[in-house]
Amino acid sequence: MALAGVRVLELAGLAPAPFCGMILADFGAKVLRVDKTKSSTIDTMGRGKKSIALNLKSQEGVGLFKKLCKNSDVLIEPFRQGVMENLGLGPEVLLKENPRLIYARLTGYGQSGKYAKSAGHDINYVSLTGLLSKLGRKDENPTAPLNLLADFGGGGLMCALGIVLSLYERTKSGRGQVIDASMVEGAAYLASFVWKSEKLGLWSRPRGENLLDGGSPFYSTYMTSDGKYMAVGALEPQFYVQLLKGLELSTSDVPHQLSFSDWPEMRKIFEEKFREKSQSEWCQIFDGIDACVTPVLSFDDITMHGHNKERESFMSNNEGEISPRPAPVLSRTPANPSPNRDPLVGEHTDEVLTEYGFSRQEISDLKAAAVIECHSPKANL
């Protein structure tokens, strides 16, 4: 796999950092999640990782963590600015001991600035980018799109990109570096098209009245007769013509495509037409037509859709849990995601420390001093 041989330490966190670690693990990196002792985890993105439970509030725990860092390529840390420095584990310390270490700092607001030490969530980060002001229906409050933009797109994914870039640069310089991955700035960067296309007039109208924000009737969703939905993205004239054909409408039946003032009338016509048939009936009509019309699939439907089945776009682990396969697909070194369940907190403490050269006595002493914890899964009888 593409990242085979890369050793990653991931300090346990929520959402963005675990996703970043899972991406690296899916593509072959050896990812060790460092959990807190006397804790449980709600990390649902532990695929392919191992877990060690370590007390970083103890001097021994800090020393042990430094030893792990000396033998690692990447560290992913998800804490607010200053937390690692207070533990004596800031980049100036760890990079001195391991100059090849890639120290990835993934936070909401970044390592500097007015909000650097402030708490926040995806909705707060997206609000600072200007994006949230453009998301939502006409005459309604701005609407956050789940917690995908900042947490996972601008955060976890951008951080993984930074790590891969740093690993590549290290092949030339032989040196590690610090990555300041801000979810605010990552989400803003994802939205570069929005910023750089403003002069085209795509976003010149109020929220919910533009071409791509739900304002146009030919870029929207419609309920079908069975209470399901179809997604319509017939922007270009050639696709719009095919949309009308599939709906059994002619250009004389609807207003001109780009007559903004007539969009409410056009939407009403489309709504009435889509309610005439079920989702499966509309799929039979549009699947063979380039009209950019597709079914809005529920999580229960995704694995049964023909396209997803042919590409094996979704996978299940050994406990039957379904999730998306890693993307993109590489021709020679594709991802090979683990089929195993996510690790328990401290499940691999013994195994990992033995691998790093600790003796049985040393491990026993660390347990007795409450520096580490070891939890083995209980057998199902």
N, C-alpha and C positions, 0 to 999 in steps of 0.2 A: 504493500500500500504506500501511498505517496508520503506519509509522515512516519513510516516505520523507523524505529530507532530513536525517535524524539521522546524525551522524558518530560512530563508536565506535572507540576504541582498545582492543584486548584484548591484554594482556601474556600471552604463551604460558604455558600451564599444563596441568594434567591434569584431565580429566573435567568437574568442575562449571563452571569458568570458560568453557571452550570451549562447553559446552552453553548457558550463558547467552548467549554471543555468537552462537551459531547461532540461538537463538530470535529475537534482535533482527534478525539478517540475514534470516531467513525472512520476517519481517514488514516488510521494506523498508529497514532501517537499512544504512548503508554501513559495514561492519565491517572494520577493518584489524588483522590479527594481527601483533603485534610479536614476532618470534622472535629468539633469540640467534644470534649469528654462530658459525660452526664447530659447528653442531648439526644434528640431524635432528629429526623430530617423529613422535610416535605419536598425535597428535591426530586422532581420527576424526570430529570434529564441526566441520570447517572449511568446511562447505557455505556457499557464497555469500560467503566472505571473500576478502580479498587478504592477502598476506604480505610483510612487509619484515623483513630480517635486520639487526639493529642491536646494536652493542656498547655496552651501558649501563655497562660498567666503565671506559669512556674518557670524558674530559671532553667531547670533541666529541660523543660519542654521547648523553650526558645533555643537552647543549645542543640537539641535533637533536630529541630526544624532547620537550623543552619546546616547541619550535616546533610539533610535531605536536599537542600538547595545546592550544595556543592556538587552533587551528582545529578543535577537536573538541568534541562535546557530552557525551560519556561516556567515562570510563576504567574498564576492568575490570582489577583487579589481584588476583592469586591467592596472593601471598606471605605468609609468616608476619609477624606484627606486628614492625615495625621495619625490615624490609628496604628498603622504599621510602625511609624517612627516611635510612637509611645511604647511599643513592644520591643524596641531595639532591632527591628527587622526592616527598616527602611531600605530603599535601593542603594544608598551610599554605603551601607554596611554589607549587604548581600552581594553587590557587584564587586566590592573590594575582594571578597572571599572567592567569588566565581565570576571573573570578568566576562565570561561567555553567556551569562544568564540573560534571558529576555524577561524583563520584569513588567508585566502587563497590569496596569492599574485601571480597573473598570468601575467608573462611578457615574452618578447622574449628572453632576455639574462640572466635573473635572477637578484637577489638582490645585487650581487657583481661582480667584474671582470671589465676588461677594457671597455667592451661595455654596462655595466649596465645602463647607462644613455642615450644610443644611440637609435635612431629610427631604425626600421627594419620591414621587412615583411617576410612571410613564406619562400620565395626564399632565403633570407639572412640567416635565421635560419638554413634551410636545408643545405645551402652551408657550414656552419661551422661544420656540423656533419660528413662530408665526403661523405654523401649519394648522394648529387647532382652530384658528380663526376662520379657516377655509373649509372645515369639515362639518357637515351637517345639512339638514334640510332647510329650505327657504322659510324664513320667519320663525325659526326655532333656534334654541341655544346651540352653540358648537358641540359636536358629539365626538367623543374619543373612540377610536377604532380598536376596541379591546386594548390590550397592552402590548401591541405588536411593534409599533413604529420605533419607539425609543428603547424599550427593554431588549427586544430581540433583533430588530433590524439595525438601528443606530447603535445599540449596545453590544450584544453578544456576537453578532455577525461581523460588525466593523472591527471589534477587538480581535476576532479570529483572523481577519484580513491583516491587521497590524502585526500579529504574531508571525504569520507566514511571510510577510514582507521582511520582518526583522530576521527571521531565520535565513532567508535568502541572502540578505545583506551580510549576515555573519559569515557566510561561505567565502566572502571576499575579504572582509576586514578581520575576521576572527574574534570580533568583539560583540558583546551583548549591548542592550540599550533599554531605556525605560519607555513604555508606551503609556501615554496619557489619553485614555479612551473615555471621552465624555459622551453620555447618551444624548445630551442636548445637541452637541455638535455633530454626532453621528446621524441623528434623525434629520438635522438640517441638511447635511450632505446628501442623504438619501433623496431629499426634496430639491436637489439642484435643478431638475427639470422645471419645477414650479417657479423657482426664482428666475431662471434664465429664459423662460418662455413668456414672462409677463408682457413683454413688448409685442407679443403676437396677439394679445387680447383674449387669451384663453380664460383668464381669471378676472376680467375687467368688470364683470357684473357682480351683484351681491351674492353672498354665500347661497348655494343651492340653486343658482340660476345660470350656471355656466355649462360648458360643453361636457366636462368630465366629472362634475361633482353632483350628478343626479338631476341637474336642471334640464338637460335635453331628453326628450322622450325616446330617442333612439340610442341612448346610453343609460339604461335604467333596468329595473327588475319589474316583473309583472306576475300577478297571481294567476294560476291556472284553475280549471274547473274543479280539480281535486284538492285545492288548498295548497298546492306546491307553487314553485316559482320558476320562471325562466329569466336568464340574464341576457340582455340585449346590448351589443356593442357595435352597432352598424353605423360607424362614423363616416367612413368614406362613401362617396356616391354609389360606387359599384356594389357595396355591401348593403346600402340602404335600399337599393332597387330590389335586391334579393329578399330583404326583409319584407318589403311590401308584397312581393310575389308569394312568399310563404304564408302571409296573413290574408292572401286573396284580396288585396287592395291594389288600386291603381293610383297613380300620382294625382288623378283628379278627385280621389276620395279623401285626400288629406291636404293640409296646407303645405306650402313649400318647406323643404327640410330646414332651411336656415332662417325661417321667419320667426324670430324669437318671440314676438308678441302672440304668435299663434301656437306656441308650444303647448299651452294648457289644453287647447282643443285637440291637438294631435295626441297628446297623452291619453285623453279620455277615449279616443277612438281605439288606440292600442290596448288599453285596459279592457275594453269591451270585447275585442277580438280574442285576446289571450284567455279570457274566461270561458270561451266557447269550447275549449278542448282541455284534456288532461295533460299533465307534464309529459307522459310517455307518448301521447299522440303528437305533441309538438316536436318531441325529439325525432320521431319518425319523419316528420316533415323537414326539419332543419338540419338533420345530421348529414344529409348529402348536398347541402346548399351552403355556399360561402356567404352567409348572412351575418356571421358572428353572433349566433344565438345558441346558447347552451343551457342545460338544466342547472338550477341551483341545488347542488347535492347536499344532503345532510351527512353527518358523520356515519350514520348507519348505511348510507347508500354508496359511499365512495369506492369501496373495494369491489362492488358489483358492476361498476360502470366499465364498459368495454375498453375504453382508452386506458384507464388506470390498470385494468387487468392485463392488457397486452404488454404494457411497459413495467408491470410489477412495481407500481409507484408507491405502494404501501406494503408494510411488512408486519408480522406479528412475532412477538418473542415467545419464549418457551412457556409463558403463562397465558398466552392467548391475547395479550394486549396489542392493539393495532396502533401503528404510528407511521409517519411518512418515512420513506427511504431517504438516505442522504443524497443531496444534490450539490453540485452537478455530477453527471456520470463521466468518469474518466475512462478512456479506452484501454490503456495499459495497466493503470494502477487504481482501479475503482475502489470506492469505500467498501468495507466488509464489516458492517455493523454487527455487534455482538447480539446473539439471540437470547442471552441470559437476562434475568431480571436485574433491576438496579441493586447496587450493593447496600447492605445495612451499614449503619454507623459503626465503624471500627471492625468490620467483618474481616479485613485483611491485615490488621495490625501486626500480628505475629509473622505472617508470610512476608510482608514488606520489609520489616526490620531484619528478618533473617536474610533476605535478599540483599539488603544494604550492609551486611556484614556484622550485625549485632549477634552476640552469643546468647544462648538460652538463659544464662545467668543474668546478663545485662537486661534482657527483656523482662525477666522475672522481677528484677530490682525496680525497673521503671514502672511496672504494674503496681508493685507494693507501695511506691511513692506517689501513686495516682497521677503519674505523668502521662500515661497512656491507658487506654481501655481496649479490651478485645471482646467482641461479641460474635458468637457463632450462631448461624441460623439453626432454629430448632427443627428437628426432623419431623415430618408429617407421618404419624403412625396410623 
